[in-house]
Amino acid sequence: MNDNEMNKILEKAAVLIEALPYIQRFNRKIIVVKYGGSAMVDETLKKQVIQDVSLLKLVGFKPIIVHGGGKEISRWVGKVGMEPVFVNGLRKTDLETMEVAEMVLNKVNKSLVQMVEEIGVSAVGISGKDAGLLKVEKKLSNGEDIGFVGEVTEVNPKILFDLLEKDFIPIVCPIGMDDKYQTYNINADDAACAIAKAVNAEKLAFLTDIKGVLRDTSDPDSLISELTVSEARDLIGTGFIGGGMLPKLNNCIEAIEQGVSRVHILDGRVAHCLLLEIFTNKGIGTAILDDTEMKYSNE
């Protein structure tokens, strides 16, 4: 064995040693992964995300996947000759669109189950309808009716705990019902946040199409690696946070205040972003944590 080969082996060993304290700390802890964006469209990225989640399961984590499917829904709405309608950036969901959305999300759900099973890990796909997991009420956008879009009002996590206890990865599509058993589409970020709070998750990770929280949205190198809740609020107060990041960051703050230990905003376009964020000292995205928590647990 030459020196180059030996160095490569030593580098692999160093990576495993760096991951050790994180594996020890989060063993048997629940992590909720909100899976969406480009990582759901690109087949290579999709496979890498599923590999990451499966590896987390195999080293002792208890992962739950909550997935979106907005791009796929838009594609199918177009295929059946319907025009997507958006109100204040939110999809307006009439009855016909709701039928398409539920069909597409269930199709996506079972494809993810299949990919996990191909790796040799057991998974079960469910929707928020199953066992009353997600109860909702109609959501309005600045007072405007946007159809069958739901706001989560209650989470019954029993089915998730049962699946985790039986060694399955639950894969959840964001469909819920109201008190009259009417079906509603749910924003996947909102569903993931509500589920993470209900199961008292150790971590909640959002896979997005951006690097994380930026101090300057025009400068990709201004990534903020870690933010306390107070720092996140201050950043929102400056007015620099806008677009889709604003509700996401508010979701992060709410999740932390409801007991989730850390929330991560990651660029799902980066290969194996989950592993890089969770098992390395610095990570690659933005971690939001409680004001009282130390920034790096192993330092």
Summary of the structure (lengths in Angstrom):
residues: 299
radius of gyration: 19.4
end to end distance: 34.8
largest distance: 69.8
contacts: 995
relative contact order: 0.15
helix: 43%
strand: 25%
